[in-house]
Each structure stands twice: as C-alpha cells, then as structure tokens.
C-alpha cells in the first residue's frame, strides 16, 4: 500500500474521533508546555545578562559583606549576618591602599532599612526609590552616565555637601515641565540640591534603574547614620590583562583593612560580572532540572494515555482490520498506520505545547524587562521527544493490530 494512502487513512481515523484525540494531545501539551515555558524564560534572562544587562561595569571587582542576592536561609544566612560590617573608615582605608593601582574605587551604600520617597512642592514619587550614598566613581562602576548637570566631585564628599543626582524617573514625576537643576528636593526627611540627572537606564528584571537618587556617601551617613550599615566597594582593573592582578591586590588590601590573620578566611565577598553570570547559570540549571523532572512525569502519563487510547482504537476497529487484512493488507501497512496515528497525536500535542510555552516564557521575560528569545534547541528536543513517545507508547497497540488474525477479527462483534 502506498505511504500516501496509509497517511490518508491514519489522519482520517484521527478525524473521526476529534474530541478523544484532542484530550489525548492535552497531556503531551501540558508536559511540553511546562519545560519549554521555563526554558524560554530562563534563556531570555540568561541572554540578557550575558549581553550586558548587568549593573557592573567593565573589569569591575565588587566587595561586599554578603553574597549578592544569593544568600541561603538558615545557617549560611546567619553566618553572613554575623560578619562585621564594612565601615566607611575601612572603605576609605581600602581606597588609600589601592591608590597606586587603580584610579577607580567606588564606595556606595543604600537605604535598605526603610522606604524612600522624594517630594518637591506638592509633587511626590512612589515610596520605593533606590536611594543611597556614593562617590564620584559611581558612574563607572555601575554603567550610569550623566544626561545633564554634573557628577559628584571629591569635594562634594569631603565637604559633606547636601547635593543629589536623580534618575529620569524622578525627573518625570517631580519636574515634568521644568529644569530640575538647582531645585531643592526632600528625601526621607532631608533636603538636597539637585546637581545632575542620570541618563535613562531602563529596567532590568523588574527593577527600574531610573527611580534612583544618589547623594555623597559622607552626607548619606551623616544624615542617616553609619550604625549597622555596610559599605559596598567597587574597584576597576586598569585593563583586562591586569584584572587577575587587580583582584589579588584588592583581596590583599581588604584583608589588611579587616585585620585578618593569615590563617583566617575572608569575612567578605568578592564578585564580578563573570561570577554573577556563573551564579545565575547555576540557579537556571536547578530551575531547568526541576522543570525537566515535572515535564518527564507529565509526558510519561501522557504516553500511557496514548497507549490506552490506541488500544481502545484497536479494539473498536478490529473488524475493520480484519476486512483490510482479508483483502490483502500487509502487517507492515497496518503497523505503520497505527504508529502514524500515535506519533501524530504526540507530535501535534508537542507543537501546541511548544507554541504555548514560548509565548508564556517570553511573556515572563518581558515582565522582567528581558529580551524575547526562541529556544530552538529545546524546541527540537521537544519535537524529538514527542516523536519518541508516539513510537514507544504506540508500538504495542500497533503491533497488536498488525498481529490480529483476519478470521478472528472478522468474527469480532
């Protein structure tokens, strides 16, 4: 029998039982949807990080009290919390030790203990601003730029001046139709003179980089206190070639500042772009593994469903099979037809799952301000797996149909 005729009969049989075929497809769709959706979202986030949507600048080394955003619950978290804060005096001493090695040492700390809201006249912002103190190297270390106005100077920090640089989101809310430079704004109960505006930064992973206000770090600590406040330090290697040497120098300088003995471990964290990408990759791998396990269970259940439905189909069509075999149909033709039906159900369910998964994954990526992607690798894996499920779980019913004795099949009622 020509393959085209086998295909026509297989698709015709599926069309007769549309509801049953659709419900069988649904199990495959759910399994494929779960893994494709997760992998699409993870791939989009991974690509965004690797293409530069990171808050660290080029060749930047960051030093902090805790690991960034990846502290564990329980004993590990308590261990980090028990560490001594990096004080402003220690940060300044670190800067002195690095003077002959690099020109960029950024000191920064943020108002993480309470919400910050900015007001000007009768206008105010949302109470979730990113508000902190820093020095003149904040731009280099955090990939910001000045749109207009000026940056902080060493004198602003040394003289503890009440000045501020604000993000575009603040300008849009407080100064929709006037120049913000020279205006006095109030933040968390203190008044600051606006001297500059950050260039538009945009959003990444749900955080708005334009809702930011920075003041000189000395002013910030004077206004809000240095107690229980740790300073983050960022230093830049002069070149990529000297990055490792700068990293070693920074660790040595920090150990001196923290007065650690040779036998003591570091009581601070050091990280960079590469370490953040690596940390995210580990989290992504765990998420992917979890999605894969869930999907495998769903696909296994769907495969059993396909086998069950095909066995029912063989039983219902026993007399049809007997007639076909009695007029010369070969076992291979009948086997092929039933396998095609099983693979078609599985493959169609997989394609629908891929489309829904890509749509849902990219929707999550867009919510987190990441770029859209199409996970070609996982889509191809999904198609291959669906074909494999169709063959594996459809083979026994197909073999059973092909092995029917035509005389017994014709007698079946």
N, C-alpha and C positions, 0 to 999 in steps of 0.2 A: 504494500500500500504506500503511495507517495506520502512524503512527510507533510506536504501541504494539506492533504486530506486528513491526516492524523491531527494536525493542529486545528483544522476547522471543527472536527468532531470534539476535540478537547475543550475548545473555547465555547462551543455550543452547549456542551454539558454543564459548564460553569454558569452560562447564562440562564439556564433553566431554573437554577436554584440561587438566585441573586442574593437573597437575604442570608441564606446559610453560608454562602461564600464570603459575604461581607463580614459576618460575625467571626468567621474563622480568620479572616485577614486582620481583624481588630487586635487579636493577641500579638501577632507579629508587629503590627504598627506600634503598639504600646512599648514593646521591648526595644525596637529600633529607635523610636522617638526619645526614650529616656537617655540612651547613650549618645545619640547624635546631638541632642539638645545641650547636654552637659559639655561634650567635647567642642561644640561650636562656640559656646560662651567662653570656655577656658582658652581655646585657640585665639579668640579675639583679644582677650585680656593679655595673653602671653605675647602676642604680636605687638600690642600697644606698648607694653613695657620694653620689649626688645628694640622697638623703633624709636625709643626716646621719650615716651610719656612717663618720665621719672622725675622726681624733684631734685636729683643730684646733677651737678654739672660734670663737665669732662675732667677726668683724672682726680675726682674729689674723693677724699677719705673722711668718713664721718666717725666721730667718737661720742658715745653716749653711755648713760648709766645702764640702760636696759636694751635688749634686742628690739629692733624697730617692728612694732606691730605683731610680733610672733611669740609673745610671752605665753608660756603654758600656765594652766591652772595648777593649783596645788603647791607642791614643794618647790618646783622650779620658780614659780612666780614669787613665792615668799623669799626665795634666795635672792632674786633680783631686787625686791623691795628692801631687803635688809642691807643692800650695798650703800655705802656713803654717797651722798650727793656730790656731783662735780660742782664745786663752788665757783663763784666769779673770780675769786683770788687765784684758785688753781687754774682756771681757764686763762687768766692773764699771764700767769707764770708759764704755762704751756706756750702761749704766743711768743713770749720772750725767748724761750729755748728754740723756737722754730724760725726766728728772725733771719738767720743767715742761710736758711734752707729754702724758704718759700716766702712769697710776698702776700699770700692769701691765707689768712686764718680767720674764719667766720665764727663768731660766738652768737648763740641765739637761745632763747627760752620763750615759752608760750604760756598764756593764761589758761591752763587746762583745768583749773580747780572750779571755775565758775563761768557762766555765760557772759559774753561781752557784747554790748550794744553801743552803737555810735549815734550821737544826736547833733543836729545843727538847726538852731532856731526851733521851728515846730516840726521838723522832719526827723525821722529816725530809721535805723536799719533793723534788720531781723536780729534777734538776740543770739546768734550763733556765729559770730565773726571769728576769724582766725587772727588773734591779737597777741602780739609778743614784742620782745625787745631783741635788738641785734646791733651789728656794727656796719661799717662801710663795705664789707665783703659779702653781704647777704645776696646781692645780685649774682655774683659769680658762682657762689656755692649752691644756689637754688634755681638757676636758669630764669631769673627775672630780669627785666630791663625797665628803665625809666622812660615813660612816654613823654612827660614834660615836667618841668621843675628840676630839682636836683636830688642827688643821692646824699646819704649821711656822710659826714666828714669825721676824721678823728677828733676834731674839736667838739663836734656835737656830743660825742661820747664822753670825752674828758671833762667837758663843762656841764654835763648832765642837762642838756637843753631839752625843753618840753616841745619837741617837734615830731612830726609824723609823716610817713609816706603811706598813701592809701591806694587800694586797688580800684579798678574800674567799676566794680560792683558798688562800692561805697560812693563813688562819684555819681553814678546813675541815680542813686536813692537820695543823697543829700544835696547834690548840686546839679540837678537836671538841666538848668539853663544859665549857670554862672560858673566863673572860673574858681576852682577850689583853692588855688594857691593863696596863701596868706590868711585863709579863713581859720577860725578857731572852732574846733570840734570837741565834743566831750565824749570820752570813752571810759566806761566803768567808773564814773565819778570824777575823772581827771580831765583837764583841758590841755589840748595840744594844738600847735600851729602847723597847718598843712604846708609842707615844703616841696612835695613831689607826688607824682602819680605813677604807679606801676603800669607798664604796658599790659594790654589784655593777655591773660594767661589761659583762660578757658577752664574747663572742668575735666577731671580725670577720676574715674572710679567713684563717682558720687560726691567728690569734694570739689568745691568751687574755688579755684585759685585766685579769683578776683575779689572775693569777700575777705580781704586781708588788710590789716593795719599794723604797721611796724613803727616802733619808736626806738631811740637809742637804748641799748641794753642797760646802761647805767641809770637812765631815767626810769625805766621799767622797774628795776629792782628797788630804786628809791621810793617809787610810788606804791608798789605792791609787796615789797619785802622780799628778802632772799631766803627766808626760812623755808625749809622743805621744798626748795626749788633747785632742780639740777640743770646745769648748763650743757647744751649740746655744742660740740666743736666740729668744725669742718675745715680741713686744710687741703690745698691743691698741690699736686706734684707739678714741678716745672715742665715736665714732658712725660709722655707715655713711657719712654725709656728709663726715666728715673722714678717711675711710680713705685716699684718694689722697694727701692732705697728710701723713698719718702715715707712709705708705710712703716718700714723698720724704724726710721728716725722718729716718727710720730708715736709709735708704741713705746719706744725707749723714753721719749720726753714725758709721756703720760705716766709711765711707771715712776719716773723721778718725781713728778709733781704729786703723785699719790703716795710717795714714800714707801713703795713696795720693796720688800727684800727679794733677793734672787730666787729664793725657794717659794715665793708666794705667786699664786696665779693672778692674772689680770682681774681687777674688780671693775672693769668697764668693757664695753662692746665696741668693736671696730667693724665697720661695714662700708661697702661701696656699691656702685651700680651693679657690678658682677655678682656680689654677694646677695643683693636683693633679688636679682633675676633668678639666681640659683635657689633662693629660699622660696620664691613663688613657684618655681618649677616643681619643687618637692611637694608643695601643697596641691598644685594642679595634678600631679601624679596620683596623690592619695584620693582626690576627688574623682579622677578618671577611673581609678581602680574600683572605687565604690560604685560608680555608675555602671561599670562593666559587669560587676557581680549581680547587681539588680537586674540589668538587662539580660544577662545569661539565664537567670531564673525565669524571667518573663518569656524569653524565647524558647526555653525548654518546655514550659507549659503550653506555649502556642504550638510547638512542634507536636506535642501529644494530642492537642486539639485537631491538628491537620490529619494525623494518623487516624484518629477516631472518626472524623468526618469522611475520610476516604474509605474506611472500612464500611461505614454505613452506605456510602455511594456504591461500593462493590456489591453489597447485599441487595440494594434496590435495583441494580442494573444486571443482576445475574442472568435473567432471561435474555436481555439484550446481548450480553457477552456470548451466551450460548448460540444465539442466532448468527452472530458475526463469525464465530469460530466454525459453525456448521457450513457456512458458505465460503470458507477458505481463509478467514483472517488468521494471521500467524500470531504466535505468542509474543514475538518481539513488538508487533504493532500495538497490541493491547497493553503490554507493559509500558511502551513509550507513551501512549495516550494518557494513562493514569499518572505516570511520572510528570508529564507536562502539566496536567491539571494541578498536581500538588505543588510543583515549582511555581506555577503561575500565581496560585493563591499566596504563596510565601513571598514571591518577588513583588507582587502588587502591594501587599501589606508593608513590605520593606521600603518601597519607593515612597508611599504615603508617609511612613514614619520618618524617612529622611527629610522630606519636604517640611513636615511639621516641626521636626527637631531643629532644622536650620533656621526656620522662622522664629521659633521660641528662643533659641540660643542667641541669635542676633538681636532679638528684642531686649534680652537681658544685657547684652553688650552695649546697646545704645543707651539703656537706662544708666549704665555705668560710664557713659561717655567714651566708649572704646569703639574702634573701627569694626565694620562688618566684615566677615570672612565666610568662605565656603570651605568646609573641611573635606577636601577631595579625597584624602587618604581614608578617613573614617567612612565617607560615603561609599567608596569602593569596597571597603571591608564589610560594610553593612549589606551591600548587594551580594557579595560572595557568600557571606554567612547565610543570607536568606535562601540563596540557591542551594546551599549545602543542607539547610534544614528541610527544604522541599524534597530533595533527593533522599536524605536519610530517613525522614519520617513518612515519606510517600512510597518508599521502595517496597515495604512489606505488603501494603494493600495492593499495589500494582502487580507484584509477583503473585499474590493470591488470586487476583482477577485473571492474570495470564495463565495460571495453572488450572483453572476450572475445567472440569471435564464437560465437553459440549453436550453430551447426552443428559448428564445430571443437571446441567444448567437449564436445558430446555424444559425439564420436568419441574423446575423450581416454581413455586407459586407464592 
